[in-house]
Each structure stands twice: as structure tokens, then as C-alpha cells.
């Protein structure tokens, strides 16, 4: 009929009009692409997950030419300055990146990505940065603070920003770095014009956010800063770049401070049925001891990913997975644990640490892998830090036997060189060895507040391997000072004697270790109630973090209860 013909031609005309519109705006549609510059750094999966969570399709820069295809570019940086710049050079990405920054298209650089905008860094003398901002990045002075600067800190905003919106100014963000742009740089007007926000670490103030024209960059990790970081990324992705202009704001800035971290730890292993479960030992024994039908079975406290997601929602500052049977197997073939990391990083936007089996190894087919290759697989699967246990003990034994000369071959040195000290956590499994007098042992001793089984007044802390099953002739002071010298960035202190007792942290042990290392410490083992956390931070104020497991898994104590209690005690926490 005539009406059908008109409808048909009308439909054809509409399609033709839409086609002409698309063709005339094809550059706009092509240029809406968001690209991520992956130069082979550590955990870029978290940045990818954060962008995808916001509903954006993200493309990965695979070749130099891909950079110019982007409408917006995210440049996450993890690891060492020199490794970052070498990777950009070797892959032919440095010059295209500089051209893109100068093109006027929006760029968001993160952590080392921000540092690379400067001319260079003390971390890698002689290595040139991108040279967009004048100045050489400096290392923090560790006289009065632990280095790396690791954890949640605030910001002091100097200008308005479409991306860093006002409701985000009072939030905490996750930092992990040993080097920064000091506030002294702002005396140079060419640098000061970039400064959007600063942060304090002890008595050292540094530039934490820069923004100018089409570029914004943060020293902190928005993709690991919970809902606040996600909101920051969302504002960037919604922007066109024209809104990046800002005006100065007058504020009575209070000094920012690093909050105490509350970390949830999940000991993960396969049970006797082959299922991956979270378990918890009593002095490292994870088998049920009850007389019912479960006696002898692996204690099952839940599914790892579900618990990790719950802890994120409850306010955990970090989540740690310890693969407690990995020393028997090749972790590269532990597909369930790798899949766990990948899935967890899609839902949990705080730092993830993974431990277990990080060492040089040979698999069942005779193929050899370096510790760096093992760690890299974990990083690419979603981990932000790796925890090294037994292999750290063996590395320090070799370091001592080699007259404390660095060889560069240990797992600690390999990983720290590429990914930075902040990526390497040393998990210490220590147990008390009582002696009547310090002269009875060559090891470092402390005087005990509680006497030993035979009235001994002193003890030394023995380093163990293989999940606490084997003691070594090395004390914890030798171990942790050796690990710091080898390049580790953090110490996780476990005390086997306190594990599962719910009697509180081993304060004299932790205080002793704090006196001879300058890197951050995570206190572990023994927490049973909220008062144990405040006792720790009030007795040893310069300990950065507290970790717990069983009391969180069984919901005997909730993370939010710990934080609310600490806040009432005037301990700084992120709520």
C-alpha cells in the first residue's frame, strides 16, 4: 500500500541520516576510546578493573602507535623509576607518550607514572624522566619515619579541580612509595603551577597531586583507595580535559597523618576434598582437634573471595592471602590461587598481598623459574605486594655467610629491583627460645616479662621455615636487618607462641624489632579483642599496622568495631 511504501522509504531515510551523522562524527566515536599504558609494571589489573567497574571499555596500549588512538590515557606506574623509564624506552613508548601529553588529550598518571613526569629521580641516578615538570624526585629521610611511606594518608588541596572534587578533599588515599617530590620544589614557579595537593609524612611535606591543562597525576593509587579513588577515576573519565583548569582555594590546612592500617589475613589452602578454603591454625596447626566427625580435617572458615569482599566492605585497609601449602608445589601451576587473585581484584579495591612459594624453583617438567618470574605472575594476577617467608631466611643466611655483601641474586633483590622495595613484604615466623642468661647464646636476646617454663628470664626469637616446622640457627634481628639490607620494604611479624591464643600481641617482641629496622612493620599473632589493637598502637606508636585473622573470620570481632574503638582512643584510622 502507499502507507507501507512511505514507511519503508521513511525508515530508509532515517537509517541514511544516521549513517551520515556517524560518518561525519567518526573521529569523535573513535576518539572516545580509553587506553591504559601497560609497560610491563606490576599490578595494572586493579586499574583495569576499576575502569571497567565504572562501565568503560578499556583498551591496552600494545604498540607505540596505539597511544595516539586514545581519547584518554591512564598511565599507572608500579615499581622502580629506572625500570619504568627503561621499559618505556625499550618498547618505543617514551616519545609517543610525551607527544600525547603535549597534544592536549586527558592523561591520568599514577604513582611512578606521576614521578616520571619529572626530570629524574634519586632512585635511578642518571636516568632521565619525561621532563614535563622540572625537578629530581627525592628519597624520604628515614630519621623519624619508616620508609617506604606506606598506607592511607590525607591530602591538602591548593586549587579547585573538576577531577578532585570537593567531597573528596577530606578522604584518605593509599600511598606506597619511598621517593617523592618535596614541597621545596614549589619555590620554582614552573613547578608550583602544577601543584594541586600536598601531603605530610612526619615532618616532610611532599606534592601528592599535580594538575595542569590536560594532565592530572597522583602519587597515591586511586585504584587501591576504595570508593574515594573510584570516584576520582570516574570524574576523570567523564571529563573532556577542558575542565582541568583550576583556581586557588584558601583553606586552613591541618597537617595530614598516616592512619593505622587494619589488615585482614586469610590463610588459604586446599582441604582434603580439593576445595580452596580459608583456614586458621592454633600455633600453626590447622587440623580440627574436636572429638566430633570433623576431627583431623582442615579447619574451614569460609571461601576466600567471599571473605575478602566482606572485609573490603567492612573497611579493611588491606587484605593478605597466605597460600600456606605452596612450599610443597609450584605456585605457577596453582591455578585456583591465581584465579582467586584475579576474581578478588575485580571486587576488592584495597591493596592485596599474596604469600607462598615465592622463590627460584624448578617445576615437575624440569623447567626453571626465577623468583622474579613467580612474583610477576602474582602481580599480573592482581597482587600489589608479595610476601616472602622461608626463602627470605635462606637469603639472609647466604648474605651473612657472604660477609654481608650483596650479590643481587636473592628473591628479595630480584623483585625489589624491578617492582620496588614497597612490593616486597617479609613474613617472619618466629618462636621463643628461652635462656637463663644472654651469655648462654650468641643470638640477640631480650628480657622477658613472663618467665620461661624453667624460670628463664631471657629469650631469643628463632627464625623458622616451612610454615614454622623447621627452626634455623638465625635470630629475628639477623633476619629482618638482613632483609632490609637486601631491599625489602615491609616486615610482617608473626609469633608462633602467640598464634591462636587471643591473648594479645607480643609487644616486647614487636617493640624490640621496631628498634632496629626503619621499614614499616605489621604486627601479627595473638589479637583476641579490640583492646589488643589499641594496646599495640598506644604502647608502640611507631608501628604502622595490625593484622588479624581468626577473630575476623569467626566474627568474634569486626573490623569496624576495631576502628571505632581506635578512633575513641584517638588513634588515627580510616573510616
Protein Blocks (a to p, Z undefined) as FASTA:
>chain_A
ZZlmmmmmmmmmmmmmmmmmmmmmmmmmmmmpccdddehiaclklmmmmmmmnopacddd
fbfklmmmpmbdcdddedjfklmmmmmmmnopmmmmmmmmmnopacddehjlmmmmpmbd
fklghiacehlagcjdddddfklbccddedjdddddfbdcfklgfklmmpccddddfbdc
dfklmmpmklmmmpmbdcdehjaccdfbdcehjbccdfbdfklnojmlmmmmmmmmmpgo
lmmpccddddddddddddddddddddddddfkopacddddeehiabdfbfbfkgoiacde
bjfklmmmmmmmnopabdcdddfklmmpcfklmmmlmmmmmmmmmmmccdcddeehiacd
ddfkopacdfklmmmmmmmnopabdcdfklmmmmmmmmmmnoopaehlamklmmmmmnoj
klpccdddddddddfbfklpcbdcdddfbdcfkopabdcddddeehhlaccdddfklmmm
mmmmnopabdcdddfklgonlnopafklmmmmmmmccbdcddeehiabfklmmmmmmmmm
mbfbdcdfklmmnomacfklmmmmmmmnopacdZZ
